[in-house]
Structure formats: structure tokens, C-alpha cells
Amino acid sequence: MQLAALDEPLAHGRGLGLVARQLSGRHAIQAERRHPEQDRDLGTRHRGVQASGAGRYERRRSDHRARTFVQRDVAKPPAPGRVRAIVRKVTSVGGALRRPGRSSRSGRSAAAAVAAIAAVTAAATLLAGCGGSSKGPPTLNWYVFPEPSGSFAKAAGDCSAASGGKYKIAINLLSTASDQQRVSLVRRLAAGDSSIDILAMDVDWTAEFATAKWIRPWPAAPATQVTRGDLAGPIATATWNGRLYAAPLNSNTQLLWYRKDLVPSPPKTWDEMLADAIALAKQGKPHYIEEQGAQYEGLVVWFNSLVDSAGGQILTPSNQVVIGQSTKTAASIMHRLATSPAADPSLNTDKEDDARTAFEKGAAAFEINYPFVWPAAAKAGIQAKMGYALFPTVTPGTAPRVSIGGYNLGVSAYSKHPQQAFQAIQCLTQPANQVRDAIKGGLAPVNASIYDQPSIAQQYPFHALLKTQIENYGIRPKTPAYADVSLAIQKALSPTSSINPSTVLSTLRDEIKKALSSGALL
């Protein structure tokens, strides 16, 4: 098993990268000079548009045509055939681009440009030859987020050995941030990069990647095998238009965490939780409800969980906007919290870790967050005071439907070894590996039977709650345009203290319709 770092600065000192732009299905390859930090930092939080240091990843659309900006690292050379294509289209390096046949400032500079390209071509061809030996098993490149416990590396090594020489898995590390993971994959896949075999995808990317034909649908028999025994929620996130496009790897869901010394029994509804928090505030006791109110993907998770829990949805399977009473109910709950004594003053800037920290410091009585807060509470010395319960319901007597997270594994449409990649994914997602991922890495399993194992019960005393919520799940809107839909929701609901319940329906409807008409990032 090999381990390689991805998205390091490019080999050249000035960070020269090749950027491919896809317009209406055609590729126009360009060269663009960037600072190395831009090559590494082009990205946004959960498909959003956000400056990151000197690097910006901005998406613009016109005429309702999808556009993709793709960067390929010179450090990972393209195949010889693609190098030849690049040579035909690019006739100068280090400055403005010129199409073939246009004159340069001097014959000397043109000759130097041709010589430079010839050198790059020769070097890339040599490197490509070195990386692709005809001897031994093929190497499957698995692009995945850094998993610090070593569980993924162990699985890759074990599966490589168990294949009997059919393949070996090399891990290529993406960023720790989901938005940057997506940008890195989009760059490569839109450029037809055949170096990717297996890719770890956030559960919200399935529709987009499948529609763009960047990932292969699973054949019927392997699809049945790889999802056997899995909970319904993770399978739904990996499915698009009735076909499985990825194999669930892990899942996640938010629970209610509360101070047992302040609240004898957890509230069952949002109304009860708000009332309890306000009562504690009047008594001068810790009372905040910690939530994720910053303008980022966590805000969408909060909102969509409330909408689904109220019995509604934001989009139909046919991409129709269905903003209604459940949407108004969800937005009203968010506004009520943001304008009440129960709100942390930093609610409109808080993300998951901010909520965890505030709860640990003792100012809060309630927290909506993921299970990572449980081991963190042990380190902070407050776990004995910490209780857990199901996500509060919106409608009394109606079970909550919380927007689930996690990752799925897909096979790149450009992989040269798709059959081996499908086989490798079946091994990587088998229950034994999921158990280790859960115990060592804190990643919630997708296989239902795992939750009944004693080792999981010991690690997750709230395992039954996780299983229930992942099985009775909520999902953020499934659409190829999710990147834009998410941004539209964030814009309409931020800051939460400024939500106007009387106009929020029309605002959300207009913003989401505009996002859908943009054509999405493909």
C-alpha cells in the first residue's frame, strides 16, 4: 500500500499549472500562472464561493451553460496522449496564451516556447512511463480525506493483500475540508484524469458527479452485494435516478447533547428546548442552545433537518421547488432561537467546533452536534455531566428526520481499471473495516448489524440513537445543482436573526429557482 500527498504546490517555482475549462461539453486547455498557495487553496466550504488566502475559486455562468474550472498538477503528469493534445493547443508558456499559427514577438521567443514544451512533453512522457509498469498488479489510486487513526491505510493494505495480486491500493490524500476535496476532484475529473480510480465523495455530490458522468454506475450484482445489510439512509445518498453510483463508506447524524445537571430529562421538541433554555436564563444558569448558524453548509443542514422533520421538502425528485408551510415552520424556529435569550451571541458565526467549545466551557445547556463531541467531552472532563437524546422533533409525535452526512466511494469514469476498483471498494467497505473505522476513527458505520456489536456499544453508548436517525433519515436536496442550491439557502437565511417569517418563503423560492436555472457546476 502506498501513501501519497495530494494538492501540494506545483513542481515549478512559480506554480505554473494547466487549467482546463469545460464549456458546453467541450474542453479548451489553457495555461495560467498561479502562486503555489493558489493551487493548493482554490476551494470553498461545502461547494460555496469563499476566498481562501490568495486563492479564489469563483464560478460564473452565462446563457445557462455550465462551466467548470479545472486545474491539473504538473507534479502528476498527464498521459502522453493528453500531453500531445496540450502541445497542439498551447504555443507559449510563461506569458499570455496564443493559439497555433499566431505570431510571437520574436522568432527567438517562439523557438524557446516550443523547446520548453518539448522538454515538458518528454519529461511527462518519461514520468508517465515510470509510473505505469506492465509488471505486477495495477495500482488503484484512492483519493480520500486524511483519516488520522490509520484505519483507511490499514484497510488499503489488507485489501491489497487479500486481492491475491489483482491490485494494490495507493492512498492519495485530499484536503481535510470538504469544499477543497470537491474542488480537487472536479479539477481532475473534468480534465479526464485517468490517475483517479476510487474517490471518496461527500454524500451530497452523487447527483452532480453522476450527471456529469464522472463516476460509473454500479452493475446490478455488485451493487446488491456492496449494499447488503446497509441502512436505508446511506444507500439513498449513493443513489441517483434509481441507480447506485457509489458504495456507502460511513455516515453521520446530529444528536441533542444536554447538561444532565441542569436538565433532568431532555426536551423532546424544539418548543420544549426553547422554553427550557429561557427558563434557565431567568434563573441565571447556563442556558444557551449551541447550533451552527454561520453562513456555510452547516446552516443548510440545520434548516433542511427542520424542514424534513416538519414533513416537508425543498425540491422534488424532478427538481421542482416545493417551498411551503414546513419551510416557514423551519425558518421560524431558526429565527425564534436567534432572537431569544437561548441564543449564543456568536450564533451567526458558529460552526460545529465553535458549538463544541462553547458547550465545554459551561455557558450552554444544549447542543446540536455530531458524535465527535462525545470523546471531546471526555478530554474536557465534562462527559459525566453530558446527556444525549434524539434530535428534537418539530411536530410533537412525529419522529425527526435529520440530514445525514458521511462519505461514499465511487469509481472514476476515467479509471483504466474499473473492474478492480469495484472489487476493491467491496473490500474497503466490508463490515470488518467499518468496525475498525468506527472504533479507531470515530466514523459511524453504514451496516445495520454493526450497531449491535459490543465493541460499538462500548464506544458509542448512544449507538441506538445513531442507528435510528440514520435509518429514518433526512437528505439535503438531491440535485446536480446542489452547489448553487446550498449557496442560495445560505444567502436567504443568513443571518438567522434577520429572517423575516412573512417574506422568507418568497425569498427562498426565488433564490433557489435562480440557483437551479444557473445550470449547476458540471
N, C-alpha and C positions, 0 to 999 in steps of 0.2 A: 504494500500500500504506500502511495506517495502523497505528500502533503505539499501544496504549493500555495503561495500567497497571490491573491488577485488584486488588481487595481493599484499596484504600486506605480510611482512615477515612471514615465516612459524612459526608454534607454537613452535617448538623446538629451543633452544637457538642457536644451530649451523646451523640451517636452513636445516635440513635433508629433502630432497624431493624425491619423487618417479618419475623416469623418464622412460617413455615408448618409445621404439624405434620401429618404424614400418618399416620392410624391406620386400619388395616384398609381401605386403599384410598380413604378419604375425607379431604378437606382441611379443616382448621379453621384459619383465618387469625387470628393474634394479633399484638398489638404488644407489644414488650418493650424496655425502656430498657437500653442497654448502654454501657459505656465504649468509645470508639473502638478501643482496643487489643484488646478482646474480639472485636469484629467482625473484626479482622484476624487474631487469633491463635487463633481456635477451630480446633483441629486436633490430630492426634496422629500419631506416627511410624508410617507404614505401617498405617493403619487401627486403630491401638491407641488406648487411652484414657490420656492423659497431660496433666497440667496444663501450660499454656504461659503463664507470667506470670500476669496476672489472668484470662486466658481459659481456660475449660474447655469441652470438648466431651464430654459424658457421654451414654452410651446406656444406657437401662434398658428392660427388656422385661417384659411380664406376659401371662399367658394365651397364650403362644407366638405373639403377634402382633407383626409387625414395626413399628417406629416410626422415623420419620425427623424430625430437626430441621433445618429449612431456613431460612437467612437470606437475604433479598434486599436488596441495597444500594439505598438511596434514591437514590444518585447515578446509578444506572442504572434509570430509571423503568419500571414495568410498562406493558404495553399498556393503552389506555383501557378496554377491556372488563374487564381484571383490576382496574383501579382502582375501577370501579363495584362489582365484587364485594367489594372490601375495604371500601368505604364502607357497603355493606349490612350487613357483619358487625361493624364497629368503630364504636362511637359515642362514644368519648372517646379523647383522646391525652394523653400525659404523665403518666398515672397508671394505676390499676387498670382493667382492661377491664370493660366492661359490655355485655351483649347488647342488641340493639334492643328497645326497649319498657320497659326498666328505668329507674327514676327516678334522677336525679343529685342531688347535694347542693343544687343551686340551678338555677333556670332560666337564670341568667347563665352558669354553667359549662357547661351543656348547649349553650347557644347558641354559646358560644366554641368548644366542641369541634366542632360542626357547621361553623362558619365555618372553623376550621382545616383540617378535612378537605376542605371545598370548595376552599380555597386549594391544598392539596396536589394534589387531583384536577385542578384547572385547570392548575397548573404542570406536572404529569406529562403531561397530555394535550398541552400545548404543546411540551414537550421531545420527546415521542414523535413528534409531527408533524415537528419539526425534523430528527429523525434518520432519518426514513423518507421520502425524496423519491421521487416516482413517476418522476423523470427520471434517466437514467443507469443503469448496471448495478447490480444488487443487491450490497450489501456482505455478504460472508461473514465472520462473526466466528469466528476460530480461537483457541480457548483452549488455551494451551500453556505449559510451563515456560520460564523465561528461558534462552535459548541465547546465551551471551556472545559467540560468534565472529561473529554476524551472519548465519550461514548460513541460518537459518529466515527471517529478514527478506528475504534475497536471493531465496529460493525463492518467498516470498509475492509479491514484486514481479514476478518473472519469470513466474510462473503467471498473475497478474492480466493482465499484458500479452499473454501468449500466448493468453488466452481469447477475444481478439477482441471484447471488450466484453460478454461473457456474465456476468462477475462481477469483483469486486475483493475481495481478501482483507485483512482487518484483524486484526492480531495483538493478542490480549488476554492479558497476562502473568499467569500464576498464580504461586504461591509457588515457591521453589526446593525445598521439602520435599515429598516425595510425599504424605505424610499430609494436609498442608494443601491440596495440589492437589485431592485427592479430596473433602475436606470442602467446598471452594468449589463444586465441580461438583455434589455431592449436593444442596447447598442450592438451587441454581438449577434443576436438572433436576426435583427432586421438587416444585418450585413451578410447573413447566410453563413455565419461562422460554424464550421464543422467540428471545431475543437470541443464544443459542448455536447455531451452525451446525456447526462442526467442533471436536471435543475430543480432546486428546491424553490417552490413558489408559495408566496403568501396566498391564503385561501381566497383572496379577492381577485387574483389575477387570472383565474381559469378562463372566464369568458373572453377576456381580451386576448390572451395568448392563443386560445383555440381559434377564435375568429380570424386572427392574423395568420393562422396556420404555421405557428412557430413550434407547436408541440403536436405529437402524434396521438390520435385516439387509440385507446387500448383495444386490442382484439377481444372478442367476446369471452373466450375461455379464460385467458389470463386475467381479464377484468373481474370475472366472477371469483377467481381464486384469490386475487390480491385484496379483495374487499370482504372476503368471507369472515363473518363474525364482527365486522366493524359497526360502530354506532351510526345511526342514520345521519346525524349532522355532518360529520366529516365526509361521508360519501356524497352528500348533496353539494358540498363546496367543491368537490372534484369533478362534478358532472356539468355538462353544458349541452343543451339541446338533446337531452336523452342519451348522451354517450359519455362514458368515463374517459377523461383526458389526463387524469393524474391519480396517483395512489396516495391516500391519506397517510401521513407520517406521524403527526402529532396534532393535538388540539388544545384549546384553551377557552376558558369562560370566566366571567367575573362573578364573584360571590359578594355577599354582605358580610363585612367584618365589623364587630362592635366590642365595646368595653363591657365586659361582664360585671365589673364592679360598679358601673353606672346604670346599666340597663339589665334588670333581672332576666327578662326574656326579649328576644329580638323582635322588632316590628315586622309585620307580615306585608304591609303595603307601604307605598310611598307616602300616603297621607299620614299613616301612623308614625313613620320615621320622622317626618317634618314636625309633627306635634310633639314627639318625644324630645327632639332636639331643641325646640323652642322652650319647652318646659325646663329642660336642663339649663338653658341660658338664663331663665328667670331666677334660677336657684344659684347662679354664679358658678356653675360647674362646667367642666369641659363639654362642649356640645356640638362642635362643627360636624357637618357631613362632608367628608372628603370625596370629591368627584373630579373628573377630568374635563375642565371647561375651556382649556386653551383652544385656539383655532388650529386644529390639526385633526388627524384621523380619530383620536380618542373621543373627540366631541361627536363625531358621526356614530361611533359605537354606542355611546350613551343615548343619543337620540333614537337611533334605529332600534335599540333594545326596548325603549319605551313604546315606540310605535308598534313593534311586533307584539309586545306584551299587552297592548291595548286592543289587539285583534286586527290590526291593520297592516298595511304595507306601503312602500313608497313607489315601487314600479311593479307592473305586471310582467309575466314572462315574455310578453311581446313588446316590452319597453314603453308601455303606456304609463303616464304619470297618474297616480291614483291618490292624490293628496285629499284627505278627508278628516272626519271627526277624530280618528285616532291620532292623526298628525297634530291636530290642535291640542289634544289632551297631553301628548308628549311634550310639545313646546311649552305648554302652560306649566307643567311640572318643573321643567328646567328654569323657567322664569320665576316661579314661586320660590324655589330654592335660592336662586341667585340674589333675590331681593329680600330675603328673610334673615333673621339673626342666625339661622343654621348655616349660612354660607361662610366658608373661609374667605377672608378678604382677598386672597390670591386665587380664588376660584377661576377667574377668567384667564389665568396664565398657567394653571396647574396641569401637569401630566401625571402619568402613573407613579413615577418615583417621587414626585413632589407630594402626592397624596400619602404615599407610604411614610415619608419622612415626617410629615405633619402629624400623622396618627401616632407615630412612635414618640414624638416629642410631648404628647399628652394633651394637646389642645382639642382633639376631636373625640367624639363618642362613636361615630360611624364612619365607615369607609367602603366604597365600592371599588373593588380592585381584583387583580388576578392572584392566583395562589402563591406567587413569588413572595408575597408579603408575609407568609407564614414562617418560613425559615429565617427571614429577615427579623421578624419579631423575636425569635429565639435569641438571635445575636444581640438584639437591643435590650433583652431582659424583660420584655413585656408580654411574652407569649402566654403566660399564666392568666393574664387579665383579658386575653383576646378570645372572643367567641366567633362563631361563623354560622351562616344561615344562607338559605336560598336568596337570590336576588329578589328584592321586594316586588310584589305584584302591583300592577296599575289598576286593575279591576278586581275587587275582592272576589275570591273564589276561582279566579282564572289563573292558571299557572303561568309564570313568567317565561318569556322566550328571549333569551339573551343572545346577542350577536356573538357567535363563536369565532375564535381565531385559530392559529396554527399554521402548519405548512403541509403541502402536498408535493410529491415527486413526479415530475413529468419527463418524457423522453423527447429530446430535441428533434424537430423535423429534419435537421441537417446532420444528425449523427450518422457516422459511417457504420455504426454497429448497433442498430436499433434492437435487434433480437436479443443480443447480450445485455443491452441496457434494460429491457423489460424484465429479463431474468434477474438481473442484479437488484432491481427495485423490489421484486418479490422477496428477495433475501433481506434487504435492508429494512423492510417494513414488517418482517415476521415478528410474532409476539415476544420471542426471547429478546430481540433487540429493543422493542418498545418498553419492556420491563426495565432494562438497563438505562434507557433514555430517561425513564421516569424517576428511577431511584438516584441515579448519578447526576442527571442533567435537569431534573425538575420539569420535564416535558410531559404533559398529560397524554396518556395513551388514547388510541382510537379504537382498539379492540375491546369489546364489551367484557369479555371474560377476564381480562387483566385486572379489572377493578375489584374482583373478588379474591385476588391472591393476597395472602397475609403480608407479604413484603410491601405491597402497595398500601394496604390498610394502615400499616405502621408508619409509612412515610406520609400518607395523606389521610389523617383521621376524618377528613371531610370528603372522602372518596365517593361516597354515595351521592352527595350533592353535586359533585362534578359530573358523575355519570348521568344523573337525572337531567341536568341542564344541557349536556352535550347531546343527549338523546332527544330531548324536547327543545330543540334549538331555535334560534333566530339567525338569519343570514342577512348581511348587508346586500343592497340591490345587486342582482346578478345581471351585468350588462357589460358589453365591450367598452362602453364609455364610462366605466366606473371611476376612472381617474378624475374626470371632469364633474361627474355627479357628486363625488365626495367634496370637491372644492366648492361646488355650488351650495351644498348643505352647510358647510363650514361658514361660508360668507353670509348666508341668510340667518344663521343662529348665533353669530359672534358679534359682540359679547352677549352672553346669556342674560345679563342684567338689562339689556336693551331690547329683548324680544318683545314685540307688540302682539299679544294674543289675537287682537282684532284684525291684524293685517298679515300675520305670519303665514297663513295658508296661501294667499295670493303671491306673497314674496317667494316662498319655497317653490310653488308651482312654476312661476316664471323663470326662476333661476335654474331649476332642474331641466325644464324644456330647452332653455338656451344651451345648457351643457350637452344635452342629447343631440341637438342639431349641429354641434361642432364637429361631429364625425368621429370623435374619440381618438386616442393616441394608438395608432397601429403601426 
